[in-house]
Amino acid sequence: MYTTPANPTTVTSPLRLSVLGPLSAEAGGQALPLGPLKQRIVLTALLCHPNSPVSVELLTRAVWDDDPPRTARKNLQLYVSALRKTLSLAGAGDRISLRCGGYVLRADAQELDSLGFLELARAGRESFADGDVERAARLLREALTLWNGPPLPGLGHSEVLQAEADRLTLRYLGVCEDWAEAALAAGRPGEVAETVDGLVESHPLRERLRAAQMTALHRSGRRGEAMAAYDELRQHLARELGLSPSPALESLYRTVLADEEAAPAPAARPSAPVELPVDTADFTGRGETLAQLLETIAGGDGVTHVLVGPAGVGKTALAVRAAHRLEGGFPGGRILVSLRRRDGGAKSLESVTTELLAHTGLGVAPGTSPERAAALWRDWLAEHKALMVLDDAPHEAAVRPLLPGTGRSTVIVTARTQLAGLAPAHRVQVPPLSTAEALELLGRLIGTGRVLCDRAAAARVVAACGELPLAIRAAGLKLAVLQHLPLAEYAERLADPRALLDELTVGDLQVRSHVADAWAQLTDRHQDALCRLARLPLSGWFTAAEAATVLDGEQRGAQRELERMIEAGAVVLPDSEVTAHTAAYSLPYLTHLYAREAARV
């Protein structure tokens, strides 16, 4: 255990803390001893969330991932105590405090480089929006001088810190793009071309960065290189993602091709944050559903869209695909944030608003209440035409504070439950894939030729997976590795419902864990009802009368219970029109399997 050295020398401020590169801390020009690796990880986690509570749970995952010792909480207390003493002896005072939400490390923009970076970037964007492109370019360039990345080297073995490093890198790239556009507007294409060259090489799929490079090269009289830059991106997108360049980039390419003067970036346009996962390269099917969703979003501003479906049906993939397809329609940006932690629990409002405001460059001032932070986010959303994806919403209360009351922004929410209390909202039920779509996805994973060689066995594989993308992906990835395994033999393995969830495991993709997370979110009453309903035939439809038989009650009571379970996402209805008297119900396929195990059916 690290302890402060004997006979320490008290150092006076100023305090300097850095996470935009190697972790470092100094006071009065002297480096501070930060202790052993685990203690440095604790400090880094606190610095990545300055002036905000960092839960003991998050610190535990940062230090030990998913295998903490029994003494984890005590060890964390010792690490924090040692860090407090180090900072206190450095003349920085008592910087770390314990609040109800966790540990808080106080720092300002002059002390912590990431806060200074955000402050300068925000000021630069505001100047750009006001038309002062010279000042914008200067402030944004000053922000970039604080970057000593890649961030947090040597700490990437911690998944939590690796995620933070990735977030810092994305933020840095966004400011690079802001600066490039401001510098182009200020008439400095040569400087931009020289600066972004290395960035484009490291991040070849960043279209906004590539657009700045093409414009800079063209304005510098290097038309051939600008055209080559476009072609390089086109090939990368086709090879890596199966996509074409965006309409905006294609328009820029036509401008270069015609050797016309590219229009300068309008000074009134603020930078648009884009924080989306990479689109799924082998996304399959959903043509009609996706088209209707895109048409509905394009046809109305300020609408909330809720994508509903059971675990593994592909709600998030559909939302991400739609968000990527809507690039030109949301100049205010496109942002996705998950509303659940990795363990399946709901994130706090404070955590979500901090993440959202960080994406916009606003940040959260010390002492800001979660309700005030949510109000700031709604104000920002109302002033911009942005697209926000709220992924895996646990309940309505997690969504309502984040929705704009006015403005043109659009929200897509994905949820396992109906979020019935969320109104007004446009709901889209996301069903399993059709058999043809499921076979196409399997073919993309293992090769179309292998599917065609034994189409009947392939059909049994996807049927055993319930035509659910998550399950098919697990089966396909497993078959891609086990190339010697005949499809017929694997289909035979999957034919046993008691072994199916164990078979759908490959690498770190475990279908069982996804279903277990969904099961844990259900009430005890719903879990008990599912265990009883699990006695009914697998993948079969049943009536309220049949449900009443296994629920040990009368039909009307069973019908009310089924309706409550529909709201919770534990029971589904067919697509066709039904009435309460003719309704047929079904259990989500993977949930049915899990309930059978729980009930030992």
Stockholm file with secondary structure:
# STOCKHOLM 1.0

chainA/1-601         MYTTPANPTTVTSPLRLSVLGPLSAEAGGQALPLGPLKQRIVLTALLCHPNSPVSVELLTRAVWDDDPPRTARKNLQLYVSALRKTLSLAGAGDRISLRCGGYVLRADAQELDSLGFLELARAGRESFADGDVERAARLLREALTLWNGPPLPGLGHSEVLQAEADRLTLRYLGVCEDWAEAALAAGRPGEVAETVDGLVESHPLRERLRAAQMTALHRSGRRGEAMAAYDELRQHLARELGLSPSPALESLYRTVLADEEAAPAPAARPSAPVELPVDTADFTGRGETLAQLLETIAGGDGVTHVLVGPAGVGKTALAVRAAHRLEGGFPGGRILVSLRRRDGGAKSLESVTTELLAHTGLGVAPGTSPERAAALWRDWLAEHKALMVLDDAPHEAAVRPLLPGTGRSTVIVTARTQLAGLAPAHRVQVPPLSTAEALELLGRLIGTGRVLCDRAAAARVVAACGELPLAIRAAGLKLAVLQHLPLAEYAERLADPRALLDELTVGDLQVRSHVADAWAQLTDRHQDALCRLARLPLSGWFTAAEAATVLDGEQRGAQRELERMIEAGAVVLPDSEVTAHTAAYSLPYLTHLYAREAARV
#=GR chainA/1-601 SS CCCCCSSCCCCCSCEEEECSSSCEEEETTEECCCCSHHHHHHHHHHHTSTTSCBCHHHHHHHHHTTCCCTTHHHHHHHHHHHHHHHHIIIIICCCEEEETTEEEECCCTTTBHHHHHHHHHHHHHHHHHTTCHHHHHHHHHHHHTTCCCSSSTTCTTSHHHHHHHHHHHHHHHHHHHHHHHHHHHTTCHHHHHHHHHHHHHHCTTCHHHHHHHHHHHHHTTCHHHHHHHHHHHHHHHHHHTSCCCCHHHHHHHHHHHTTCCCCCCCTTCCCCCEECCCCCTTCCCCHHHHHHHHHHHHHCTTCEEEEECCTTSCHHHHHHHHHHHTGGGCTTCEEEEESBCTTSCBCCHHHHHHHHHHHHTCCCCTTCCHHHHHHHHHHHHHHSCCEEEEESCCSGGGTGGGSCSSSSCEEEEEESSCCTTCCSCEEEECCCCCHHHHHHHHHHHHCHHHHHHTHHHHHHHHHHTTTCHHHHHHHHHHHHHCTTSCHHHHHHHHTCHHHHHHHSEETTEEHHHHHHHHHHTSCHHHHHHHHHHTTSCTTCCBCHHHHHHHHTSCHHHHHHHHHHHHHTTSSBCCSSCCCTTTCCBBCCHHHHHHHHHHHTC
#=GC SS_cons         CCCCCSSCCCCCSCEEEECSSSCEEEETTEECCCCSHHHHHHHHHHHTSTTSCBCHHHHHHHHHTTCCCTTHHHHHHHHHHHHHHHHIIIIICCCEEEETTEEEECCCTTTBHHHHHHHHHHHHHHHHHTTCHHHHHHHHHHHHTTCCCSSSTTCTTSHHHHHHHHHHHHHHHHHHHHHHHHHHHTTCHHHHHHHHHHHHHHCTTCHHHHHHHHHHHHHTTCHHHHHHHHHHHHHHHHHHTSCCCCHHHHHHHHHHHTTCCCCCCCTTCCCCCEECCCCCTTCCCCHHHHHHHHHHHHHCTTCEEEEECCTTSCHHHHHHHHHHHTGGGCTTCEEEEESBCTTSCBCCHHHHHHHHHHHHTCCCCTTCCHHHHHHHHHHHHHHSCCEEEEESCCSGGGTGGGSCSSSSCEEEEEESSCCTTCCSCEEEECCCCCHHHHHHHHHHHHCHHHHHHTHHHHHHHHHHTTTCHHHHHHHHHHHHHCTTSCHHHHHHHHTCHHHHHHHSEETTEEHHHHHHHHHHTSCHHHHHHHHHHTTSCTTCCBCHHHHHHHHTSCHHHHHHHHHHHHHTTSSBCCSSCCCTTTCCBBCCHHHHHHHHHHHTC
//
